[in-house]
Amino acid sequence: AHCLTSDVSQYNAKAEGMLSTNFDDVFVNSQHGQCAGGDSANDATSAKRIFTFSSVDYAVDSFRSKSFVALLWVTWALFFYTFINETDVGDLDCQNEDRGEGEQFGCSIAEGIAKWLLIMVKLVVIGSPFVFICSLGQSTREAHPLFSLVSLVGISFMTFVPAFVKIQLVHSHDGTSAMVDTTRQNDKVAAEVMIWFMFACGVVLSLLTFQTILDTAIPQDYKDRHPLLKNVLASETVRMERSIKRAAAYKMNHLVRRAVKVHQAAEFEHGSGKDTSFGRALLAYGKTSNDQEEVGGFLYMYKRVWNGKLFDEDGIWLSNRMIQGMIAQFVICLWLVPFLQLIYGYITDFYGNIYADIAPPRWRILVPIIAGFTLGEFNAVKLMTSYIPSSAKTVLEFRTGALGSLHDAEFPKYRKSVDDASFIFGAMFWGSFISSGLVLAV
């Protein structure tokens, strides 16, 4: 009995609010109790950790900061769209007069496939080193400051250098273009805006990397003596883990308070005394067993996100993949505006030609297009804002038993094809893009 209960007296209640990970609480800070016995006093605290890069563990949210990983992917998308151009590599000369019509059609299909494959190669060959180098040192556990310095150099090279230095890499056969081109020839306003937005992302990424360097360089004892400094240097992932600990403590405290109220209700109804039975408390609990509390909903979830209760009381974890998918959907919402301007320009040109005499009145064309654009924009915004409430609702349904878990006959289905989680980002982007396009077209 002593072995089973003595660890409770050794538990440090302050650990619930500490800026530390659960791993550190158990294996580093020694916040748990130890029972006598065993081969070694370190049996309970010994744990072997294998070094992995944050970019490899992207699927398990091992980055220090959600803001860092989200901005890193946004920066890479801007870099790819702005500075990586199409070249004549992969051109098959399908319009050659020596080819027949059938051969030209087949050649066009093959050329399209080759172009998309080349885009995939560019994303993998250029994007992988981009994310890998810029994310060095961004793990939840301490790493050598040298990794963060390399990351800082990579971020500067990918964001600050292209904004001011003209570079051309991998030239085309005729030498008129290059795969990576920062010369900014024939720049448009949109390209200039994206370049400076990428520059701003680079500033924020550099500040977050500098925060990581300070956090790893300053001794832990010094940070413990200065809570304000420790709070400033703490990563977002550590803050999220602290919220999970607070949520667990909140639930336990709420459970105890609920039990006390049940016993007080039993004493009020049946009277108190030395011979008061716990059975009366069970009867009092039975009277309230059908009480329900309605939770969930769009505004309810975002209100709890705003006041922090979704994290500190419900213990909901928002994954990086979902946040990045929402950013991609937000880009679709913005993209629909210039798309409408493009369609309006085509309509204006159409009515400026001779076809205006046989075409219907302009308002008959503009009204359906504006209505379709409004509904398409609403669809994109609704999809983007529905993921956090939907994700939190699913987690709460698992916790309350509305969805079966370990002992449910359907639970083994959740344990299969766990790698499908990597498709979430693509499904969020293309699902929003296609559905908004269909709503706009219909």
C-alpha positions as CSV (number, residue, x, y, z in Angstrom):
1,A,0.0,0.0,0.0
2,H,2.8,2.4,0.8
3,C,4.3,1.8,-2.6
4,L,1.0,2.5,-4.3
5,T,0.3,5.7,-2.5
6,S,3.6,7.3,-1.5
7,D,4.2,8.9,-4.8
8,V,1.1,11.1,-4.3
9,S,2.8,12.9,-1.4
10,Q,5.9,13.4,-3.6
11,Y,3.9,14.9,-6.5
12,N,4.7,18.5,-7.2
13,A,1.4,20.3,-8.0
14,K,3.3,23.2,-9.5
15,A,4.2,20.9,-12.4
16,E,0.7,21.4,-13.8
17,G,1.5,25.0,-14.7
18,M,5.2,24.6,-15.6
19,L,6.5,25.5,-19.1
20,S,7.8,22.1,-19.8
21,T,6.9,19.0,-21.8
22,N,5.4,15.9,-20.4
23,F,8.6,14.0,-21.2
24,D,10.7,16.5,-19.2
25,D,8.2,16.3,-16.3
26,V,8.6,12.5,-16.1
27,F,12.2,11.9,-17.1
28,V,14.1,15.2,-16.5
29,N,12.5,17.2,-13.8
30,S,11.7,14.1,-11.6
31,Q,8.2,15.3,-10.7
32,H,7.0,11.7,-10.1
33,G,7.3,9.6,-7.0
34,Q,9.6,6.6,-6.8
35,C,9.1,3.4,-4.8
36,A,11.9,1.5,-3.2
37,G,13.2,-1.6,-5.0
38,G,14.4,-2.3,-8.5
39,D,17.9,-2.8,-9.9
40,S,18.7,0.9,-10.0
41,A,17.5,4.1,-8.6
42,N,17.3,5.4,-12.1
43,D,15.0,2.7,-13.4
44,A,12.0,5.0,-13.3
45,T,13.8,8.0,-15.0
46,S,16.0,6.3,-17.6
47,A,14.8,6.8,-21.1
48,K,16.6,6.5,-24.4
49,R,15.9,9.1,-27.0
50,I,16.9,8.8,-30.7
51,F,17.9,12.0,-32.6
52,T,15.5,12.9,-35.4
53,F,15.2,16.0,-37.6
54,S,12.0,18.1,-37.1
55,S,11.3,18.0,-40.8
56,V,11.2,14.2,-40.7
57,D,8.9,14.2,-37.7
58,Y,6.5,16.8,-39.3
59,A,3.6,14.4,-39.1
60,V,3.8,14.1,-35.3
61,D,4.0,17.9,-34.6
62,S,7.6,17.9,-33.2
63,F,8.3,21.4,-34.2
64,R,9.0,24.0,-31.5
65,S,6.6,26.5,-33.0
66,K,3.4,26.1,-35.0
67,S,3.9,29.6,-36.3
68,F,7.3,28.7,-37.6
69,V,6.3,25.6,-39.5
70,A,3.2,27.3,-41.0
71,L,5.2,30.4,-42.1
72,L,8.0,28.1,-43.4
73,W,5.6,26.3,-45.8
74,V,4.0,29.7,-46.8
75,T,7.5,31.0,-47.6
76,W,8.3,28.0,-49.7
77,A,5.0,28.3,-51.6
78,L,5.8,32.0,-52.3
79,F,9.4,31.2,-53.3
80,F,8.2,28.5,-55.7
81,Y,5.5,30.6,-57.3
82,T,7.6,33.7,-57.6
83,F,11.2,32.6,-58.5
84,I,10.9,29.1,-60.0
85,N,9.9,29.3,-63.6
86,E,8.9,26.9,-66.4
87,T,11.7,26.2,-68.8
88,D,11.8,24.4,-72.2
89,V,12.8,21.2,-70.4
90,G,10.2,18.6,-71.2
91,D,9.0,20.3,-74.4
92,L,8.4,17.6,-77.1
93,D,7.8,19.9,-80.1
94,C,4.3,18.6,-80.6
95,Q,3.4,21.2,-83.2
96,N,5.9,19.8,-85.7
97,E,4.3,19.6,-89.1
98,D,5.8,16.2,-89.7
99,R,3.6,14.8,-87.1
100,G,0.0,13.7,-87.9
101,E,-3.0,14.9,-86.0
102,G,-3.1,11.7,-84.0
103,E,0.5,12.0,-83.1
104,Q,0.1,15.6,-82.1
105,F,-2.7,14.7,-79.7
106,G,-0.7,11.9,-78.1
107,C,2.3,14.1,-77.9
108,S,0.4,16.9,-76.2
109,I,-0.8,14.4,-73.5
110,A,2.7,13.1,-73.0
111,E,4.0,16.7,-72.8
112,G,1.4,17.6,-70.2
113,I,2.4,14.5,-68.1
114,A,6.1,15.4,-68.4
115,K,5.4,19.0,-67.3
116,W,3.6,17.8,-64.2
117,L,6.3,15.3,-63.4
118,L,8.9,18.1,-63.7
119,I,6.9,20.2,-61.2
120,M,6.9,17.3,-58.8
121,V,10.7,16.9,-59.2
122,K,11.2,20.7,-58.6
123,L,9.1,20.5,-55.4
124,V,11.0,17.5,-54.1
125,V,14.5,18.4,-55.2
126,I,14.3,22.1,-54.3
127,G,11.6,22.0,-51.6
128,S,13.1,19.2,-49.5
129,P,16.5,21.0,-48.8
130,F,14.6,24.3,-48.3
131,V,12.4,22.8,-45.5
132,F,15.2,20.6,-44.1
133,I,17.8,23.3,-43.8
134,C,15.5,26.1,-42.6
135,S,14.0,23.9,-39.9
136,L,17.2,22.7,-38.3
137,G,17.2,23.2,-34.6
138,Q,13.4,23.6,-34.4
139,S,12.8,20.5,-32.4
140,T,10.9,20.4,-29.1
141,R,14.0,19.1,-27.3
142,E,17.2,21.1,-26.9
143,A,19.6,21.0,-29.9
144,H,23.0,22.5,-30.5
145,P,22.9,26.2,-31.3
146,L,24.9,25.5,-34.5
147,F,21.8,23.9,-36.0
148,S,19.8,27.1,-35.4
149,L,22.6,29.2,-36.9
150,V,22.5,27.0,-40.1
151,S,18.7,27.5,-40.1
152,L,19.1,31.2,-39.9
153,V,21.5,31.2,-42.8
154,G,19.1,29.1,-44.9
155,I,16.2,31.4,-44.1
156,S,18.2,34.5,-45.1
157,F,19.3,32.9,-48.4
158,M,15.8,31.9,-49.3
159,T,14.0,35.1,-48.3
160,F,16.3,38.1,-48.0
161,V,18.8,37.3,-50.8
162,P,16.2,36.9,-53.6
163,A,14.6,40.2,-52.7
164,F,17.9,42.1,-53.4
165,V,20.2,39.9,-55.4
166,K,19.7,38.8,-59.0
167,I,20.4,35.1,-59.5
168,Q,19.8,32.7,-62.4
169,L,20.2,28.9,-61.9
170,V,19.7,26.1,-64.4
171,H,19.4,28.0,-67.7
172,S,17.2,26.9,-70.5
173,H,18.6,25.6,-73.8
174,D,18.3,28.9,-75.5
175,G,19.6,30.8,-72.5
176,T,16.6,33.2,-72.3
177,S,15.3,31.9,-69.0
178,A,16.3,29.9,-66.0
179,M,14.6,27.5,-63.6
180,V,15.4,29.7,-60.6
181,D,15.3,33.3,-61.6
182,T,15.4,36.3,-59.2
183,T,16.1,39.0,-61.8
184,R,12.4,39.9,-61.6
185,Q,12.0,40.6,-65.3
186,N,8.6,42.0,-66.3
187,D,7.5,42.1,-62.7
188,K,3.9,42.5,-62.0
189,V,2.4,44.2,-58.9
190,A,1.2,40.8,-57.6
191,A,4.8,39.4,-57.8
192,E,6.2,42.5,-56.0
193,V,3.6,42.0,-53.2
194,M,4.5,38.4,-52.8
195,I,8.2,39.1,-52.7
196,W,7.8,41.6,-49.9
197,F,5.3,39.4,-48.1
198,M,8.0,36.6,-48.3
199,F,10.5,39.1,-46.9
200,A,8.2,39.7,-44.0
201,C,7.8,36.0,-43.4
202,G,11.6,35.8,-43.4
203,V,11.8,38.4,-40.7
204,V,9.4,36.5,-38.5
205,L,11.2,33.2,-39.1
206,S,14.5,34.8,-38.3
207,L,13.1,36.2,-35.0
208,L,11.7,32.7,-34.1
209,T,15.0,31.2,-34.9
210,F,16.8,33.8,-32.8
211,Q,14.4,32.9,-30.0
212,T,15.5,29.2,-30.3
213,I,19.1,30.2,-30.2
214,L,18.6,32.1,-26.9
215,D,16.5,29.3,-25.4
216,T,19.2,26.7,-26.1
217,A,22.2,29.0,-25.2
218,I,20.9,30.3,-21.8
219,P,21.3,27.8,-19.0
220,Q,18.1,26.2,-17.6
221,D,18.9,27.2,-14.1
222,Y,19.1,30.9,-15.1
223,K,15.8,30.7,-16.9
224,D,14.2,29.1,-13.8
225,R,15.3,32.0,-11.7
226,H,13.8,34.5,-14.2
227,P,10.2,33.4,-15.0
228,L,9.6,36.3,-17.4
229,L,12.6,35.3,-19.5
230,K,11.6,31.7,-19.5
231,N,8.0,32.6,-20.6
232,V,9.3,34.7,-23.5
233,L,11.7,32.0,-24.8
234,A,9.3,29.1,-24.3
235,S,8.1,27.5,-27.6
236,E,4.5,27.2,-28.7
237,T,4.6,23.5,-28.5
238,V,5.7,23.6,-24.9
239,R,2.9,26.1,-24.2
240,M,0.4,23.7,-25.8
241,E,1.7,20.8,-23.6
242,R,1.3,23.0,-20.6
243,S,-2.3,23.6,-21.6
244,I,-2.8,19.9,-21.9
245,K,-1.5,19.5,-18.3
246,R,-3.8,22.3,-17.1
247,A,-6.8,20.6,-18.8
248,A,-6.0,17.4,-17.0
249,A,-5.8,19.1,-13.7
250,Y,-9.0,21.0,-14.4
251,K,-10.9,17.8,-15.2
252,M,-9.6,16.1,-12.0
253,N,-10.6,19.2,-9.9
254,H,-14.0,19.4,-11.6
255,L,-14.5,15.6,-10.9
256,V,-13.7,16.1,-7.2
257,R,-15.9,19.1,-6.8
258,R,-18.7,17.2,-8.5
259,A,-18.3,14.3,-6.1
260,V,-18.4,16.7,-3.1
261,K,-21.6,18.2,-4.4
262,V,-23.2,14.7,-4.7
263,H,-22.3,13.9,-1.1
264,Q,-23.5,17.2,0.2
265,A,-26.8,16.7,-1.7
266,A,-27.1,13.2,0.0
267,E,-26.5,14.7,3.4
268,F,-29.0,17.5,2.9
269,E,-31.7,15.0,1.9
270,H,-31.0,12.2,4.3
271,G,-29.2,14.0,7.1
272,S,-25.6,13.7,8.2
273,G,-24.2,11.6,10.9
274,K,-21.6,9.0,11.7
275,D,-23.6,6.2,10.1
276,T,-24.1,8.1,6.8
277,S,-23.8,5.5,4.0
278,F,-22.1,6.1,0.7
279,G,-25.0,4.3,-0.8
280,R,-27.1,7.4,-0.2
281,A,-24.5,9.4,-2.2
282,L,-24.9,6.8,-5.0
283,L,-28.6,7.3,-4.9
284,A,-28.1,11.1,-5.2
285,Y,-25.8,10.5,-8.1
286,G,-28.3,8.3,-9.8
287,K,-30.8,11.2,-9.8
288,T,-28.4,13.3,-11.7
289,S,-27.1,10.6,-14.0
290,N,-29.3,11.8,-16.9
291,D,-28.2,15.4,-16.7
292,Q,-26.6,16.6,-19.9
293,E,-24.6,19.6,-20.9
294,E,-24.8,20.8,-24.5
295,V,-21.4,21.6,-26.0
296,G,-20.1,22.2,-29.5
297,G,-21.1,24.4,-32.3
298,F,-19.4,26.9,-34.5
299,L,-19.5,30.0,-32.3
300,Y,-19.1,28.0,-29.1
301,M,-15.8,26.5,-30.3
302,Y,-14.3,29.8,-31.6
303,K,-15.4,31.6,-28.4
304,R,-13.4,28.9,-26.4
305,V,-10.5,29.4,-28.8
306,W,-10.5,33.1,-28.1
307,N,-10.6,32.8,-24.3
308,G,-8.2,29.8,-24.3
309,K,-10.6,27.4,-22.6
310,L,-10.5,25.1,-25.6
311,F,-6.8,24.4,-24.6
312,D,-6.7,25.0,-20.9
313,E,-10.0,23.2,-20.0
314,D,-10.8,20.9,-23.0
315,G,-7.1,20.0,-23.8
316,I,-7.6,20.2,-27.5
317,W,-4.5,20.0,-29.7
318,L,-4.5,21.7,-33.1
319,S,-2.2,20.0,-35.5
320,N,0.2,21.8,-37.8
321,R,-1.3,20.0,-40.8
322,M,-4.8,21.4,-40.1
323,I,-3.4,24.9,-39.6
324,Q,-1.5,24.8,-42.8
325,G,-4.5,23.5,-44.7
326,M,-6.6,26.4,-43.4
327,I,-3.9,28.8,-44.6
328,A,-4.1,27.2,-48.0
329,Q,-7.9,27.5,-48.0
330,F,-7.5,31.2,-47.0
331,V,-5.4,31.6,-50.1
332,I,-8.2,30.2,-52.2
333,C,-10.6,32.8,-50.7
334,L,-8.2,35.5,-51.7
335,W,-7.6,34.0,-55.2
336,L,-11.3,34.2,-56.0
337,V,-11.2,38.0,-56.0
338,P,-8.6,38.4,-58.9
339,F,-10.4,35.5,-60.7
340,L,-13.6,37.5,-60.7
341,Q,-11.7,40.6,-62.0
342,L,-10.3,38.4,-64.8
343,I,-13.8,37.2,-65.8
344,Y,-15.1,40.7,-65.7
345,G,-12.3,41.8,-68.0
346,Y,-13.2,39.1,-70.5
347,I,-16.8,40.2,-70.4
348,T,-15.9,43.8,-71.0
349,D,-13.7,42.8,-74.0
350,F,-16.5,40.6,-75.3
351,Y,-19.0,43.5,-75.3
352,G,-16.4,45.8,-76.8
353,N,-16.3,43.7,-79.9
354,I,-18.9,43.1,-82.6
355,Y,-20.5,40.3,-80.6
356,A,-22.2,42.9,-78.4
357,D,-24.9,43.3,-81.1
358,I,-26.0,39.6,-80.8
359,A,-25.2,39.1,-77.1
360,P,-27.8,39.4,-74.3
361,P,-27.8,42.5,-72.0
362,R,-24.7,42.7,-69.9
363,W,-26.6,42.6,-66.6
364,R,-27.9,39.1,-67.5
365,I,-24.3,37.9,-67.6
366,L,-22.9,39.8,-64.6
367,V,-25.7,39.0,-62.2
368,P,-25.3,35.2,-62.3
369,I,-21.5,35.5,-62.2
370,I,-21.5,37.8,-59.2
371,A,-24.1,35.5,-57.5
372,G,-21.9,32.5,-58.2
373,F,-18.8,34.2,-57.0
374,T,-20.5,35.2,-53.8
375,L,-21.7,31.7,-53.1
376,G,-18.3,30.3,-54.1
377,E,-16.6,32.7,-51.7
378,F,-19.0,31.8,-48.9
379,N,-18.3,28.1,-49.6
380,A,-14.6,28.6,-49.3
381,V,-14.8,30.7,-46.1
382,K,-17.3,28.2,-44.5
383,L,-15.0,25.2,-45.3
384,M,-12.0,27.1,-43.9
385,T,-13.6,28.0,-40.7
386,S,-15.3,24.6,-40.1
387,Y,-12.2,22.5,-39.5
388,I,-11.4,23.7,-35.9
389,P,-15.0,23.2,-34.6
390,S,-15.3,19.8,-36.5
391,S,-11.9,18.6,-35.1
392,A,-12.7,19.6,-31.6
393,K,-16.2,18.1,-31.8
394,T,-14.8,14.8,-32.9
395,V,-12.3,14.7,-30.0
396,L,-15.0,15.5,-27.5
397,E,-17.2,12.8,-29.0
398,F,-14.5,10.3,-28.4
399,R,-14.0,11.4,-24.8
400,T,-17.7,11.3,-24.0
401,G,-18.4,8.0,-25.6
402,A,-20.5,9.3,-28.5
403,L,-17.9,7.7,-30.7
404,G,-16.7,4.3,-29.6
405,S,-13.0,3.9,-28.8
406,L,-11.0,1.1,-27.3
407,H,-13.8,-1.4,-26.6
408,D,-15.9,-0.5,-29.6
409,A,-16.2,-3.1,-32.4
410,E,-15.5,-0.4,-35.0
411,F,-12.3,0.9,-33.3
412,P,-9.9,-1.3,-35.3
413,K,-10.8,0.7,-38.4
414,Y,-9.1,3.8,-36.9
415,R,-5.9,1.9,-36.4
416,K,-5.5,1.1,-40.1
417,S,-4.0,3.3,-42.7
418,V,-2.8,5.9,-40.2
419,D,-0.5,7.2,-42.9
420,D,-3.6,8.6,-44.6
421,A,-3.2,11.6,-42.2
422,S,-0.5,12.9,-44.7
423,F,-3.3,13.4,-47.2
424,I,-5.1,16.0,-45.1
425,F,-3.3,19.0,-46.5
426,G,-4.0,18.1,-50.1
427,A,-7.6,17.1,-49.4
428,M,-8.2,20.4,-47.7
429,F,-6.7,22.5,-50.5
430,W,-8.1,20.6,-53.5
431,G,-11.4,20.0,-51.8
432,S,-11.9,23.7,-51.2
433,F,-10.6,24.6,-54.7
434,I,-12.9,22.1,-56.6
435,S,-16.0,22.6,-54.5
436,S,-15.7,26.4,-54.7
437,G,-15.2,26.1,-58.5
438,L,-18.2,23.9,-58.9
439,V,-20.4,26.2,-56.8
440,L,-19.2,29.2,-58.9
441,A,-19.9,27.3,-62.2
442,V,-23.3,26.0,-61.2
